[in-house]
């Protein structure tokens, strides 16, 4: 039984992530936890004591939030046929967003967080909203970030950009292996350099680790030279019809260049291609 955390701010982007998650885990037994977090700054406080009373929090925040979460459950029931393998639970929290996510990841033993890349107030040209960016980089849990334009399709090909600078351990790659095996997908390992240079000894070791680990999975290595890493990824995603991009969070050099550009500049994978982030939990 997998435990999946679905943070929601009730935006259409977060609803799209929920739809994607239900389809992605369609054939697996899952507990889905729908979580809405309200920041401390938006909770109404009692004027005289500056302390949020239970009654104020309940009337102004908790009850309306629970109604909205029930609305999502009804929307799910309307759109999807009853899947006996799926169970849904609602959670409300008034806390700092990141603290709440970490708390529920630990308490509910979450296997994967699925969330939209942008929230209700996200600017059109911003690639990743601040809450999503915090979860991706600061919460040690496998995270699937779903862009606003992404629609679920079978995972035929998954791209794995890497500069081979990280010595991968087996545990960190397990979630990716499971997805490849479940969907009978092919893995496309992509190495991008500004100049065409040979791999150094450490890079060769990292490459060999990947070769050994994915030995039973259809995989291939691809080498591109481009001054802009995100442009090379875009070209590769388009040419291969890639269904998902996967990266390891601690591979910061590639990670920041591919996902955390401040503005979209003809990079369609930011609005169409799901992004799987793997974390080293050791």
C-alpha positions as CSV (number, residue, x, y, z in Angstrom):
1,X,0.0,0.0,0.0
2,X,1.5,3.3,-1.1
3,X,0.9,6.6,0.8
4,X,0.6,9.6,-1.5
5,X,0.4,13.2,-0.3
6,X,-1.6,15.6,-2.5
7,X,-1.1,19.2,-1.3
8,X,-3.9,21.4,-2.7
9,X,-4.6,25.2,-2.7
10,X,-7.8,24.5,-4.6
11,X,-6.4,25.9,-7.8
12,X,-6.9,24.2,-11.2
13,X,-3.2,23.5,-11.3
14,X,-3.4,21.5,-8.0
15,X,-6.6,19.7,-9.3
16,X,-4.6,18.7,-12.5
17,X,-2.0,17.2,-10.2
18,X,-4.6,15.2,-8.3
19,X,-6.0,13.9,-11.6
20,X,-2.6,13.0,-12.8
21,X,-1.8,11.1,-9.5
22,X,-5.0,9.1,-9.6
23,X,-4.3,8.0,-13.2
24,X,-0.6,7.4,-12.5
25,X,-1.3,5.1,-9.6
26,X,-4.5,3.6,-11.1
27,X,-3.3,0.0,-10.7
28,X,-1.7,0.3,-7.3
29,X,-3.2,0.2,-3.8
30,X,-2.9,3.7,-2.4
31,X,-3.9,5.9,0.4
32,X,-4.3,9.5,-1.0
33,X,-4.0,12.3,1.6
34,X,-5.5,15.6,0.3
35,X,-3.8,18.3,2.4
36,X,-4.6,22.0,2.5
37,X,-2.2,24.2,4.5
38,X,-3.0,27.7,5.7
39,X,-0.2,30.0,6.5
40,X,0.0,31.6,10.0
41,X,-0.2,35.1,8.4
42,X,-3.7,34.4,6.9
43,X,-5.3,32.9,10.1
44,X,-7.6,35.4,11.8
45,X,-6.4,36.3,15.3
46,X,-8.3,37.6,18.3
47,X,-7.7,41.3,18.6
48,X,-7.3,41.4,22.3
49,X,-4.9,38.5,22.9
50,X,-3.3,38.1,19.5
51,X,-3.8,34.4,19.9
52,X,-5.9,32.4,17.5
53,X,-8.8,30.9,19.5
54,X,-10.1,27.5,18.7
55,X,-13.5,29.0,17.8
56,X,-12.0,31.6,15.4
57,X,-9.8,29.0,13.7
58,X,-12.7,26.6,13.4
59,X,-15.2,29.1,12.0
60,X,-13.0,31.1,9.7
61,X,-10.6,28.5,8.5
62,X,-11.2,24.8,9.4
63,X,-14.9,24.6,8.4
64,X,-14.6,26.3,5.0
65,X,-11.5,24.3,4.2
66,X,-13.2,21.0,5.1
67,X,-16.1,22.0,2.8
68,X,-13.7,22.7,-0.1
69,X,-11.9,19.4,0.5
70,X,-15.2,17.5,0.5
71,X,-15.9,19.3,-2.8
72,X,-12.7,17.8,-4.2
73,X,-13.8,14.3,-3.1
74,X,-17.1,14.8,-4.9
75,X,-15.3,15.9,-8.0
76,X,-13.1,12.9,-7.8
77,X,-16.1,10.6,-7.4
78,X,-17.8,12.2,-10.4
79,X,-14.8,12.0,-12.7
80,X,-13.4,8.6,-11.8
81,X,-15.0,5.2,-11.5
82,X,-14.8,3.7,-8.0
83,X,-11.4,2.2,-7.6
84,X,-11.4,-0.2,-4.7
85,X,-7.6,0.1,-4.5
86,X,-7.8,3.8,-3.8
87,X,-8.7,5.4,-0.4
88,X,-8.9,9.1,0.1
89,X,-8.4,11.1,3.3
90,X,-8.5,14.9,3.9
91,X,-6.1,16.9,6.1
92,X,-6.2,20.5,7.2
93,X,-3.4,22.3,8.8
94,X,-2.6,25.9,9.8
95,X,1.1,26.0,9.9
96,X,4.1,27.1,7.8
97,X,3.7,25.2,4.5
98,X,7.1,23.4,4.5
99,X,6.8,22.4,8.2
100,X,3.3,21.0,7.5
101,X,4.5,19.0,4.5
102,X,7.5,17.6,6.5
103,X,5.2,16.7,9.4
104,X,2.7,14.7,7.3
105,X,5.4,13.0,5.3
106,X,6.8,11.6,8.5
107,X,3.5,10.9,10.3
108,X,1.7,9.3,7.3
109,X,4.9,7.6,6.0
110,X,4.5,9.2,2.7
111,X,6.1,7.4,-0.3
112,X,5.5,10.2,-2.9
113,X,4.3,13.8,-2.9
114,X,2.4,14.8,-6.1
115,X,1.7,18.6,-6.5
116,X,1.3,21.2,-9.2
117,X,4.2,23.3,-10.2
118,X,2.3,26.6,-9.6
119,X,-0.4,27.7,-7.2
120,X,-3.5,29.8,-7.6
121,X,-1.5,33.1,-7.5
122,X,1.3,31.8,-9.7
123,X,2.5,34.3,-12.4
124,X,2.2,33.0,-16.0
125,X,5.9,33.3,-16.7
126,X,7.2,31.8,-13.5
127,X,8.1,28.2,-14.0
128,X,7.9,26.8,-10.4
129,X,6.0,28.4,-7.5
130,X,7.8,29.1,-4.2
131,X,5.9,26.4,-2.3
132,X,6.6,23.7,-4.9
133,X,10.2,24.8,-5.2
134,X,10.6,24.4,-1.4
135,X,9.1,20.9,-1.4
136,X,11.2,19.8,-4.3
137,X,14.5,21.0,-2.8
138,X,13.9,20.8,1.0
139,X,11.7,17.8,1.7
140,X,13.4,14.4,1.5
141,X,10.7,12.5,-0.2
142,X,10.1,11.4,-3.8
143,X,8.2,14.2,-5.4
144,X,6.3,14.4,-8.7
145,X,5.7,17.9,-9.9
146,X,2.9,18.3,-12.5
147,X,2.9,21.4,-14.8
148,X,-0.4,23.1,-15.6
149,X,-0.5,21.7,-19.2
150,X,0.5,18.1,-18.4
151,X,-1.9,15.3,-19.1
152,X,-1.4,11.7,-18.1
153,X,-0.1,9.3,-20.8
154,X,1.6,6.0,-20.6
155,X,5.2,6.3,-19.6
156,X,6.9,5.1,-22.8
157,X,10.1,7.1,-22.4
158,X,11.6,8.8,-19.3
159,X,14.5,11.2,-19.6
160,X,17.2,11.2,-16.9
161,X,19.5,14.2,-17.4
162,X,22.8,13.8,-15.6
163,X,26.3,15.3,-15.6
164,X,27.6,12.1,-14.0
165,X,29.0,14.2,-11.1
166,X,26.9,12.3,-8.5
167,X,27.8,8.8,-7.2
168,X,24.4,7.2,-7.3
169,X,23.4,4.7,-4.6
170,X,20.9,2.0,-5.2
171,X,18.3,3.4,-2.7
172,X,17.9,6.8,-4.4
173,X,17.2,5.2,-7.8
174,X,14.6,2.7,-6.5
175,X,11.5,4.8,-7.2
176,X,12.6,5.4,-10.8
177,X,13.3,1.7,-11.3
178,X,9.8,0.9,-10.0
179,X,8.2,3.3,-12.5
180,X,10.2,1.9,-15.4
181,X,9.4,-1.6,-14.5
182,X,5.7,-0.9,-13.9
183,X,5.1,0.9,-17.2
184,X,7.6,-1.2,-19.2
185,X,9.3,2.2,-20.0
186,X,12.6,2.9,-21.7
187,X,15.1,5.1,-19.9
188,X,17.0,7.8,-21.8
189,X,20.1,9.0,-19.9
190,X,21.1,12.4,-21.1
191,X,24.5,14.0,-20.7
192,X,24.9,17.6,-21.8
193,X,28.1,19.6,-22.0
194,X,28.8,23.1,-23.2
195,X,31.8,21.6,-25.0
196,X,32.4,18.1,-26.3
197,X,34.8,16.6,-23.8
198,X,35.6,13.2,-22.6
199,X,34.3,12.0,-19.2
200,X,36.7,12.1,-16.3
201,X,37.4,9.0,-14.1
202,X,34.7,9.9,-11.5
203,X,32.1,10.5,-14.3
204,X,32.9,7.2,-15.8
205,X,32.3,5.4,-12.4
206,X,28.9,7.2,-12.1
207,X,28.0,6.2,-15.6
208,X,29.0,2.5,-14.9
209,X,26.8,2.5,-11.8
210,X,23.8,3.5,-13.9
211,X,24.6,0.9,-16.5
212,X,24.8,-1.8,-13.9
213,X,21.7,-0.7,-12.0
214,X,19.5,-0.4,-15.0
215,X,20.8,-3.5,-16.7
216,X,17.4,-5.2,-16.9
217,X,15.6,-2.1,-18.1
218,X,15.7,-0.8,-21.8
219,X,18.0,2.1,-21.6
220,X,20.3,4.2,-23.7
221,X,22.9,7.0,-23.3
222,X,22.6,10.3,-25.2
223,X,25.3,13.0,-25.5
224,X,24.5,16.6,-26.5
225,X,26.6,19.8,-26.7
226,X,24.9,23.0,-26.0
227,X,25.7,26.2,-24.1
228,X,22.2,26.2,-22.5
229,X,21.3,23.0,-20.7
230,X,17.6,23.8,-20.7
231,X,17.6,24.3,-24.5
232,X,19.3,20.9,-25.0
233,X,16.7,19.2,-22.7
234,X,13.9,20.9,-24.6
235,X,15.3,19.6,-28.0
236,X,15.7,16.1,-26.5
237,X,12.2,16.0,-25.0
238,X,10.6,17.1,-28.3
239,X,12.6,14.7,-30.5
240,X,12.0,11.7,-28.3
241,X,8.4,12.5,-27.2
242,X,9.6,12.1,-23.6
243,X,6.8,11.5,-21.1
244,X,8.6,12.4,-17.8
245,X,11.9,13.9,-16.7
246,X,13.6,12.5,-13.7
247,X,16.5,14.0,-11.7
248,X,18.3,13.5,-8.4
249,X,17.9,16.5,-6.1
250,X,21.5,16.6,-5.0
251,X,22.7,17.0,-8.6
252,X,22.3,20.7,-8.1
253,X,24.2,21.9,-11.1
254,X,21.8,20.3,-13.6
255,X,18.8,20.6,-11.3
256,X,18.9,24.4,-11.1
257,X,19.6,24.8,-14.8
258,X,16.8,22.5,-16.0
259,X,14.0,23.3,-13.5
260,X,14.6,26.6,-11.8
261,X,15.0,29.2,-14.5
262,X,13.0,32.3,-13.5
263,X,11.1,32.7,-16.7
264,X,9.8,30.5,-19.5
265,X,11.6,31.2,-22.8
266,X,10.2,28.9,-25.4
267,X,10.8,25.9,-23.1
268,X,7.6,23.9,-23.4
269,X,8.6,21.0,-21.2
270,X,8.1,23.3,-18.2
271,X,4.3,23.4,-18.9
272,X,3.8,19.9,-20.4
273,X,6.2,17.4,-18.9
274,X,6.0,16.0,-15.3
275,X,9.1,16.2,-13.3
276,X,10.1,13.4,-10.9
277,X,12.6,14.4,-8.1
278,X,14.5,11.7,-6.2
279,X,16.0,12.3,-2.8
280,X,18.7,10.6,-0.9
281,X,17.1,9.7,2.5
282,X,20.3,8.4,4.0
